[in-house]
Amino acid sequence: MATIKHYGIKRRSGRYPWGSGKDPFQSGGDFLSVYNDLKAKGLSQTEIASSMGMNTREMRQLRSIANAEKRAADAALAYRLKEKGYSNVAIGKRMGINESSVRSLLDPSLKEKAASTQATADVLKDAVDNKKYIDIGVGVEHQLGVSRTKLLTAAAILKEQGYEEHNIKIQQLGTGKFTTVKVLCPPGTTFGDLSRNRDKISLIDEYSEDGGRTFLGLEPIRSVDGNRVYIRYGEEGGVNKDGVIELRRGVEDLDMGDASYAQVRVGVDGKYYMKGMAMYSNDIPPGYDIVYNTTKKRGSPITDVYKEMSDDPDNPFGSTLRQKHYIDANGNEQLSALNMVGSKPGAGEEGAWADWSRTLSSQVLSKQSTGLAKQQLNLALKLKQEELDEIMSLTNPTVKKALLLAYADEADAASVHLKAAALPRQANQVLLPFTSIKDNEVYAPNFRNGETVVLVRHPHGGTFEIPTLVVNNRNAEAKGLIGAAKDAVGINPKVANILSGADFDGDTVLVIPNNTGRIRTSKALDGLKNFDTKAAYPGYPGMKVISPHAKQMEMGKVSNLITDMTIRGASPDEIARAVRHSMVVIDAEKHGLNYKQSYLDNGIGQLKEKYQGSSTAGAATLISRAKSTVRVPLRKQNYRIDPKTGKKIYEETGETYVNAKGKVVKRTQTSTKLAEVDDAYRLSSGTKMESLYADHSNSLKALANKARKTVLGTKDIPYSPSAAKTFDPEVRALKKKLAAAERNAPKERKAQIAANKIIKAKREANPHLTTDQLKKIKAQALEESRTRYGARKPNISITDREWLAIQAGAISPTRLRNVLANTDTAKLKERALPRKRTVMTPTKMTRARTMAATGYTPSEIADALGVAVSTVTSALEG
């Protein structure tokens, strides 16, 4: 067996110093000599690298550098001999190579290619010298127009000159996971230096122009003059439409485009703002453009009617916002006075709520009968099993593996979220008030006229907060103002009181047809009748008002208590006590209520002791414990799959830090209790309802493990050179699409770095941010940073011919995996798992448009055409 010995290398900051070992080499030629010598002795690549005190990646990079140096030297000698008049044959004899090799060395294009690696190194060097910390992670090669190997080789050249390379983790604000960024730094830069300056990591071609926008992307707010607003006070009818912002049609800076309603914030006089659902109205008093509805009495201070703008230009309304622009009568672009709530395009506008998940949450279903829960959980599991069976039947193994891994992640998530299958035709709808609707009716154009529906709000205390209503789509007021609303229902304001105090600032409900009475409801609790939180628990002089963070914590506690009490069979009187306290907590911050006295009067400690184990205990059932957070040691991003069980096995990073007490502790990350246990029964208190959910969770985890285990035994699709020739245009097109997608990776990393910097600054400025406030700021910071750096990942869209190329093996397995990783999973499923879909024929489309134009509701059109309401609405939008 060959003996492994260590060789020193020309310049290195790693384990072995220059010239150490018995046979030091000091040039690229020496390196190749040693490398070829060890290779001739039969050593493996790993053994050769180990003998040189490096890993195989570093060895390959140095070999590339050495080969480039040797080729450059050989080419230079060949050129000099050629200039002296030597023939190619004579040059070959002089250099000990054949004549064809001489021609290759003299080829100008090859000379240029050999020089391009050094040119790439020069570009990197200039970038580091000017910007200090440069991202050279995946995707940067596409920005420079070179191969990944060439980029890493160029970086290795600089490392040989003393430049440093470090890998640093950046938290993804969207997922909470970590992205590793490879950074090239000036000579002498330590990991600590980079860690303290991670916000300064730059892109090679980065620029700093921000267009005058704030950190969160807002232009200066355009406020309306207060003289344009008619305030409708409580005694004048404002109490029935509290928060609704009625707009005059045809006013440029108040135009909602194609939408009939939207959740907005509107600045007033540069100091105040209105919040609520905006909708057009035919009843705006002359001289005004806006009617703002409020419960406040006439004569109330303006600061009670409106809310005051924050001094923070990033967040003047305390909400995540999108600003809109319009073209005025002179053809100039202007900023709208309407600020839409939500960061994603279309959020907060008509149609946005229809896209919400069509499932039944455990918070809803666990308050219903065990029979209904079992039925819907079994249906959800059956659908998940059928999906796995379909994926298992795929013949393209690489596509099969990609979909199995995506499926496993989805099943794992479902095992924690505990959502059941939707009931037929249920839909999320936003609430709007109409005083002409009877309090036992609802205007719901996406449901059948005359049918019975229930409205379920999240969260709700129990079945006593679920109203049963009859659909009346003939109501003239609602029909005239919102017509065939895509995702809104109109209710009498009195119904909002049943819905656990819902208002009209974007509150939503789950609307479920209930003609058979499968959804259980009950009468209002006597203990809640005429309960006024402000009258029952007013504050007192000197009392400390609850902070937003403390309010959020208290609401979480009492919500869990109500869930646990319901599951464990508490009496209506006990439920009423807990619900009363929750109502006080909700209003405590806004109205300065004495929530601590409410805790005592309603005996919350005794209820916690009875239903959660002690007065200081927390969540006590599987339903309330499932998504409770738990801290676990920080893990490496990648995991391995246990070949016996299919479970994910993570490796801890071992990272530590010094806490405020000077103690070295392990760095942690958040997870959930249900995600961290193999058996959901460990979180159950033993009730029948919990057993249903425990079985469901365990079954989903088993499906996820089965999918991952299958991946280990599945080989990639063989590469077919002949298919690659046949589908050459498609192969080239997919390569181009992949390069475009990967070009986004560095921009996304920079956006995450910039957004993290914003979040850090916001936290330092306001250490008491609530979880909800922080979540909103994170969303807005990330959206703005992505906009600023152009980080918009173009998902690869696969054509029919490209799919044929993939199925034929025309794409290499590695490239195919990368293509699939940059393809929208839902679109990939449509390709790989085609299902029969309801198609709107041209005849049906014409009929649908005609019916819509003459005032038919989407539900009526769907029934007439024999298709789903969603099919109609999608077709009419297209």
N, C-alpha and C positions, 0 to 999 in steps of 0.2 A: 504493500500500500504506500502511496506517495506521502511524503512528509510535508506538512504545511508549516511554512515559516512566514513571519511578518516582514513586509517590505515598507520602507518609508516612501512617502510621496512628495512631490515637488513643493506643494503648499497646501496646508490643511489645518483646520482648527479643531479637528476631532480627536480621536483617542490616541492616535500614534503621531509623534512629532516628525518633522522633516528629517529624512536621512536615518531614521531608526531602522533596526533590522540589519541583517548581515549583508544584503545586496541592495543598497539604496539606489534609486533611479532619479535622475534630476532633469529629465526632458521627456517629451512625448515619445521619442524613439525608445528611450530606456523603458518607459511604461509598456509599450507594445512588445518589446523584447521579453520583459518579465512575464507579461500576460501570455504571450505565445508559448513561452517556455513551460509555464505551469499548465497550459491547456494541452501541450504535447505530452505532458506527464500523466494525463488522464484525469486531472482534477475537474470537478463540476464548477459551474459558474458561482455557486454559493461558496464553495471552498476557496476558489481563487479570490473572490471578494473578501472573504474572512481573512485570508493570508495577507491582504493589503490593508487591513484595518478599516474596511468600509462595507456598506451594504451593496447589494447587486445593482440597485438603481444608480448609486453614485459611481460604481465601477463602469456601468454602461455609458454614463455621461462622460467620464474621463477618457474612455476608449474612443468615443466620438470626437472629443477634443484632440486626442493624440493622433487619430486617423486624419483629421482635418489638417493638423500641423504637418504631418508627414507628407500628405498629398500636396499641400501648399509648397513645401520645400522641394519635393520632386518636380512639381510643375515649374517652379522658378529655375531649377537647374536645367530642365528640358528646354525652356525658353532661351536661356543663356547659350546653350550649346547650339540651338537652332540658329540664333543670331550670328554665331561664329561660322556657320556654313555646314554644320554636320547634317547628314541625312538622317531620316527617322531610324533607319537600321543601325547607323553608327551610334546614334544617341542611345538606342536600346542596348547595344553591346557595352557602351561606356557605363550605363546605369544598371546593367544586369537584368533588364526586363525585355519583353518581346516588343515587336514593332507596333502591334495594335494598342498596347498600353501607352506607348509614346504618343500615338495619335490622340488617345483619350486625354492625356495630360495637356496636350496642346490645344484641345477643343475649347474655344473661348466661352461657350455656354457652361461647360463644366467648371472652368476657372471662376466664372461669376457665381455659380452655385456654391463652390467651396468658400467664397468670400462672404456669402450671405449670412452664415452663422455669426461671423465676426461683426457684420453690420447689425444684426439683431442684438448682439451683446452691446454694441455702441449705443443703440436706442435705449436699452434698459439702463445702461450706465448714466446716460444723460438724464433719464427720468428720475433715478435715485438721487443723483447729485442735485437736482433741482427741487424735488418734492419729498425726498428722504425715505418715505415708506411706500413701496409700490406693490400692489396686488399682482401676483403672477400666477394666480390660480387658474382652474379650468375655464376656458372661454377666452382668455386673454390672447391666446394664439390666433384666434379668428380676428381680433381687433388689429393684430399686426400682419395678418395674412401669411403666417408661417405655420409649420406643423407643430404639434405639441412637443415632439421630440426635439425639434430645433430650438424651441423656446427654452426648454429645460437645459439643453446643452449650452445655450448662450448664457443662461443664469449660472451654470456650472463654471463657465469661463470667468465670470465675475467673482465667483466664490474662490476660485484659485488666486484671484488678485486681492483677496481679503474681505470682499463684501460678504454680508451675512444673510442667511435665509432662516426664517422662523415660521412656524405654523401657530396660528392663534385662533381661538374659538370666539365667534360672535353669535349672540343669541338672536334667533329669528323671532321678531315681534308677532308674526302671524301664528306661529305654531308653538313657540316656547322651546323648540329644539335648538341645537347649536350647529352653526356652519363653520367649518375649518377653512381659514383663509391663509394661503401661502404668500408670504410677504418677503420681498427682497429689500434689504436695508444697507445703510452705509457701513463701512468697516468699523468694528468695535461696538456695534449695537447689540445690547443684551436683550434677552426675552423680556426682562423687566422694563427696559426702556420702551420697547414696543407696546407692552401691556398698558403702560401709563399713557401712551399716546395713540391708542388704537383708533381714536376718532380721526386721526390724521392720515390714515391709510388711504392712498389715492389710486386712481386709475391712470394708466399711462397717458391717455388722451383727455383727461378730465379738465373741465373748465369750471369756473366758480360763479358765472353769471346766474343771478336768481330772479331777474326781472322785477325787482322791488317787492317780491312776495315775502310774507312773514315765514317763520320756521314751519308753520303748519299750512302754508300755501294760501292764506287769505289776502285778498286785496282789501284796502280800506272799505269798511261797510258802507253801503249806500242806504241811508235812512230816509224815511218818508217824513214830510212835514206833519206835525201833529194835527194841523188844521184840516188835513185830508181824512182824518179818522173820526168816525162817529162812534162813541162809546155807548153801548147798550147795557145799562146797569141792571142789576139783579131784579129790582122791582118792575122794570120795564120789559122783562122777558129774557134778559141776559142769562138768568140762572138756568134756563132751559137749554142753552147752547154754550155753556161755559167753555171759553177757550176757542170757539169757532171763529175764524177770521173770514168774513164774507167780502168778496171782491166784486167791483164793478167790471163788467165785461168790456173788452176793447181798450183797456188802459195799458199802454206799452210796458211800463216798468213793473206791472203787476200781472202780466200775461203768463199763464201756465202752459202755453203751447197746446198740445193735444190732450193734456190731462184735464179731468173735471175736478180733481181734488189732489191735495198734496200736504204733507206734514212740513211746516215751515217755521222759520223765525224771521221776524221783520223788525228792523231797527226803526225807532221813532225819535226824531229830534236829536240824533247823535248821542243820546244818553240812556234811552230806555229801549225795551223791545217787547213785542208780542210773540207769544208761542201758542201753537195750536194747529188744527187742520184748516187749511184754506180751501174754500170752495166758492164758486160763483153764486151770485144772488141777483134776483130781479127786484129786490126791495131795498135798494140803497137810497137813503134820503138825498134830495138834491143838494149839490155843493160838496158832497163827500165821495170818496172812492173806496173807502173801507168801512165796514162795521165790525167792531171788536166787541164780542160778548163776554160779560164778566158777572160773577156773583156779587161783586162789591156794590154797595149802595151809592146812590148819587150823593156827591159831596165828599166821598172818600179821597184821601190824598192820592195824587197821581202815582206816587211810588207804590201804593197798594194795588192800583189797577194794572199798571205795567210792571215789568221786572227791570231792574237796573242793569245796564251793560257792565261787564267786567272791564277793568283797566288793561287786561291782557289782550293785546291785538290778535294773538293766536286763537283765543277762545272767548270772544266777547259774550257769547250766549250760553256757554257751558255745555255745548252740544257739538257733536261731529257734524260738519256742514259741507255742502257743496254750493258754490256760487254759480249763478247762471248769467248768461249774457244775451242780449237781443240787439237787433239792428233797428235803429230808430227811423223816423220818417225821412231823415236826411241821408240815410244810408250809412250812418256811423255806428260802430259797435259800442254798446253801453252796458254797464253792470246793472243787473236786475235788483230790485229791492227785496225780492223773494229769495231767501236762503234755504235750500232744501236740507232736511235732516238726513244724515247718512253720508258715508264716504264714497261708496261705489256708484258708478253711473246708473241713473234710474232709481236709486234708493229714495224712499220717501215720497214717490210719485205714484199715481194710479198704475196698477199692474205689478208693483214691487211686492206686495203682500201675497199675491197669488203664487209666487215662486217659493214661498216658505215650505218647509218639510211637511209632507202629507203622512204623518204618523200619529199614533196616540201615545203621549208621554205617560210615564209611570205616575206622575203627579195627578193625571186625570184618571187613568184606568184603575189605579189602586183604590180609588174611592168608589168604584162601581162594584158590581157583583163578581164573585170569583168565577162564575160561569162565563161572563163576558170577557174577563181577563184571560182565562184559559183559551177561549176561542180565538181571540186576536193575537195572543202570543204564539199559539200553535200555527196560525196562518203565517205570521212573520217568519217563524222558523222553517216552515215548509217552503216558502219562497226563497229563503237563503239556501236551503238544501238543493232546490231545483237549479239555482244559479251555479252552485258548485258542480252539480252533475253535468251541466252544459259545458262548463270550462274543462272538465275532465275529458270530455268527448272531442276536444279540439285535436287536429292532426298536426298542426305546426307547433313543435315543442317549445320554441323560444317565445312565441306569443302566449302559449299555454302557461309557461312559467311566470311571465310578466303579469298576466291576469290572476294567477293563483296568489302571487304575493300581494297584489292590490286587494284581492278578495279577503285574504287573511287579515290584513290591516283593518278593513271595513268590519269584518266579523268581530275582531277584538274590540273595536270601538263600540259596536252595537251591544256587546256583552256588558259594557259599563253603562251606556246610556239607557238601556232597558226600554227602548221604544217598541211598541207593538204595531201591527199592521193597521192601516187606516180603515175606517168604516166606509161603506159605499157612499161616494159623492161628498164626503166631508171636505171642507175647505177653510183656510184662514181668510178672514175678512176684517177690514178696518171699520170702526164704528163712526157713523155720522148721525146727528140728531135731526128729527123732523117732528114738529109738534102736532102735525095733522094726522100722524099715524096713531092708531089706537094702541094702548099699552099691552095688548095681547097679540099684536101683529108686528111683522117685520117686512120691510121692503128689501127683497133679496133677489135681484135679477138673475143670479146664477143658480137659482133653485126654482122648483115648480110652484106655480101659483096655487094656493090653497093647501099645500102640504104642511105638515107639522115639523118644526125644527127645534133643536135646543141650541143655546149659545153657551159655550164654555170658555171662561177666561182663565188665563194663567197669571198668577196663581189664584186658586180659589179655596175657600175654607172647607167646602163640602157640597153635597148635592143640593143644599138649600140655597146655593148661590148660582143655580143653573136654571134660567127661565125657559119656559116652553112657549113658543110663539107660532102663529099661523102666518104663512107667507102671503102678503098682499102686494102684488106687483102692479096693481091698478092705481096706487096712490099718486094723485096728480102732482103734488108738490115734489116728491122724491123723483118721480119719473121726469119731471121737467128740469130738475137741477143736475142729477147724476145719470139719468137714463140707463143705458146698458153698462153700468159700472163693472169694471173688470174684477174688482176685489173689494167692494164695499157693501155694507148693509146699512139701511136706515132704521133707526129705532126711536120710539118715544123716549124722551129724557128720563121718564120714571123707571124705565127698564135698567138704566145704568146703575141705579141704586141697588138693584138686585145683584148686579154683576160686581160684587165686592167693591163698590165705589168707583166704577170705571168712569173715565172722562173722555173728552173728545180731542185729545192731543196725540192722536195716533194709537190709542189703545185698540187692540185687536181681540177677536174672539174666534174660536173654532166653531163653525156652523155645521151641525150634523143633522141630516134628515132623521126623524124619530117617529115615523108613523106607527111603528109597531111597539114603541115604548121600551126599546132595548136599553136606552140610556136612562138610568134611574135619576129621578129628581125628588125633591121633598119641599114641604112648605117652609117658610121663613122661621127661624128660631125665635121663640118668644123673648129670649134673653138679649136679642139684638134689635128688637123693635124700638124705634124712637131713640136709639142710643146716639148721643151727640158727644163726640170726643172732647170738643173744646169746652162744653159746659161741665162735663164730668171731671176733667183733669186739667184745669187751667194751671199755669205756672204761678210762682210766687216771687216776690221781690228778692233779688239776689240769687235765685236758682240758676244753676248752670245748665244751659240748653244743650241737649244732646248734639254731638258733632255728627257730620255726615258719615264718617267712618264707623262711629259707635252705633248709629242708627242701622247701618247695613248689617253689622254684626248681630244686633238684637233682632232684626227681622229674620235673619237666617236661623237664629235659635228658635224663635216662636213658630216659624214656618215648619221646621223639622218636628217641633212638638205637635203641631196640629196633624201633620202626616202620620206620626207615630200613634197618636191618640185615635185617629180614624181607623187605622189598620188594626189596632188592638181593642177596638170595640168600645170606645168612650161613649158616655151618655150625651144626649143633646145639650143638657145644661153644662156639662164639662167642656164640650166643644165651644159653646157660646162664651164661656169665660176666656178661653184661649184666643178666640177670634176677636173679642172686645179688646184684649190687650194688644193684639196685632194691629188693630185699627188705631189705637192710641200711639203705638210706636211709629206707624207710618206718618201720622200727623205731627209727631213730637218736635221735629226740627222746624217745620214750617210755622207752627203755631205756638212753639215754646211750651209744650205740654209736660206735665209731671208724670212721665212714664214709669218712674220708680214706684210711685204710689199705686199706679195701676197694677204693677207686678204684685204688690202686696194684697190689694183689694180683691184681685181675681184669683188669688191663691196659685200663682204660676209655679212657685216652688213645690207645692204639694202635688200639682199635676205632673211636674217633671219627675218627682220621686215615684209616683204611682206608675207612670207610663214609660219612663226612661231610666229608672233605677235609683236615682238620687236627685236632690235639688240642684246639684252642680253638674249633672251628667248632660251629655249632648245626644246626638242622633242615636236611636236605639233599634231601628229596624233596617232591613236590607235596603228598602226604598230610599230612606233618608241618608243612610251611610254610604251608598254606592259611589257617589261623586264627591264625597268629602275628601279634602286634600290631605296628602301625607308626604312628608319629605323623605327622599331616598338618596343615597350617595350618587354623585354625578357620574353618569355612565358615558361610555364611548358611543358615538352615534351609530356605528355599525354593530350588528349583532350576529351571532351564529345560531344555526338551527340545530337543536338536539335531534340526532338521527333516530332516536328511539321514540320520542314523544312528539316532535314537531314544535316544541315550545321555543320561544325566543330566549337566548342566553346572552345577557349583556355583561360586558366587562367594565368594572369601575375604572375611572381615570386615575384615581388616587390623588387628585388635586386637593390641596389644603389652603387655608388662609388663616391669618391671625385675627381673631375676633376682638370686640371692644374691650374684653377683659385681658387681652394679651395671650390668650390660649390658642394653640394651633388646633384647628378643627377641620374636618373633611368638608369639602364643598358639596352642596346638595342640589337637587332639583325637585320640582313638584310632580306628584303623580296622584292617583286616586286610590282609595281603599280597595275598591272592587277590582281595579286593574292589577293590584299587587297580590291578590290571593288566587290560588288555583281553584278553590272550591267556594262558591258564593254562599254556601250554607254557613260558613264561618262568620258571616256578617248578619245572619238571620236571628230573630228572636223566637222563631218557631211557629208563626201563624201560617194559616193555609195560603193566604195571599202571598206571603214572602216565599213560601215553598214553590209556588208557580213561577215566580220571578227567578228564584235560585236555579231551578231546573232549566229555565230558558237561558240564563247567563252561562251556565255550565255547558249547555249544548252548543251555544255559539262559539265558546272557547274551543270546544272539541273540533268543530268544523274548521276553525282557523288553524289549529294544529295539524289537522289532516291535510289541509291545503299546503302548508309549509313542508310537511314531511314528503309530500308528493314531489315538490320542487327538487328536493335532494336527489331523487331517483330519475329525474328527467334531463336528458341530454339536449344540447342545442340542435337546431336544424342544421344539417350539413350544408356547407357552402358549395354552390354549383357554378363553376366558371362558365359553363355553356349557357346557363340561365342568365348570368350576368351579361353575357354578350347579347342575348336575345332582348333583354330588358335594359340595355345600356342607357337609353334616355331617362327611364324611370329611376335607375340607380343614381345617375348624376343629379337628377332632380331631388331625390331624397337626401343626398349628400349636401346639396345646397341648402335645403330646408333645415337640416341638422345643424349646419354651421351657423345659420341665422338664429336658431334657438339657443345654441351654446354661447353666442355672442352676448346674450342677455345676462349670463351668469355673473360676470364681473360687475355689471351695473346693478344687479340685484344685491350683491354683497355690499357694494358701496351704499346703496339705499338703506340697507339694514344698519350699517355702521352709522350713517348720518341720523337715522331715526333713533337709534340707541342714544346718541349724543343729545338729541332733543329731549328724550324721556328723562335722562339723567339730570338735565338742567331744570326740567319741570318739577322733578321730585325734590331737588335741592331747594327750589323756590317755594314749594308747598309740600312739606313732609307729611301732611295729613290727608293726602288724596285718597279717596275711597277706591275700592276695586273697580267699581263702575266708571268712575271718573278717569282712572288710569287706563282702563280699557278703551274708552272713547279717544283719549289723547294718543294712545298707541296706534289706533286705527288711522287717525288723521295724520299723525307724524309719518307713518309708513306710506300712506297714499301720496302725501306731498313729496316725500323723498323719492319715491318711485317716479313721480312726474318730473321732478327736477333732474334726475339722472337718466331719464328715458328707459327705466327698467320695466318694460312691458314684454313679458315672455311670449313670443309667438308660438303657440302650440302647433305642432306639425299636423297638417291636414293631409290625410292619405287618400289619393285618388284610386279609382277602380283599377287602373293599370298598375299603379304602384303596389296595390294590395296583391295583385297577381304575381308581381315580381317578388314580393316578400314570401308568398306561399311557395314559390318555385325555388327558393334558396338563393336568389340573386344577390342578396345582401349578406355580408359576412355576419356571423353571430354577434361579435362585439359591436359592430355598427348598428345592427338591428336592435340590440338591447338599448343602445343610446337613443335610437329613433323612438322606440316604444316608451322610454322614460320621459320623452318630451312630447308625447301625444296625449291628448285629453282622454282619460280613462273611460269616460262615458262614451265618447266617439269610438274608441277602440273596441269596446264591448258591442256597439252597434255593428261594427264590421265583422267581428269574430263570432258573435252570437246573434245572427239576424233573426228577428221575430216578425210575425205578421203584424202589420200596423194598419190602423184605420186610415183610409185615404179619402180626402175630399176631392171627388171628381170635379171636372169643370162645371158640370150641370149643378152639382150640389153647391159649389162655390157661388155660382150666379144666384141660386135661390137663397143662400145664406145672406149675401150682400143685399138682396132685395128686401128680405124680411127685416134685416137690421135697419135698413133705411126707412122702413115704415113703422119702426117702433117696437118690434118684437124683442123680447129679452133673450140673452144667450141660452137660457134654459129652454125656452119655448122653441128656439131654432134647433137646438140639439135634439129635442124630442121629435120634432117634425122630420129631421133628417136621419134619425136613428144613430146618432154618434154621441160621444161624450161632450160635455160642456167645454172641457179644456181643448178638445179638437176644434171646436167652433171658434173659440177665442184666439187660438194660435193661428188658425187659417185667416181670420179677419184682420189680424195684426200683420200677417206676412205680405 
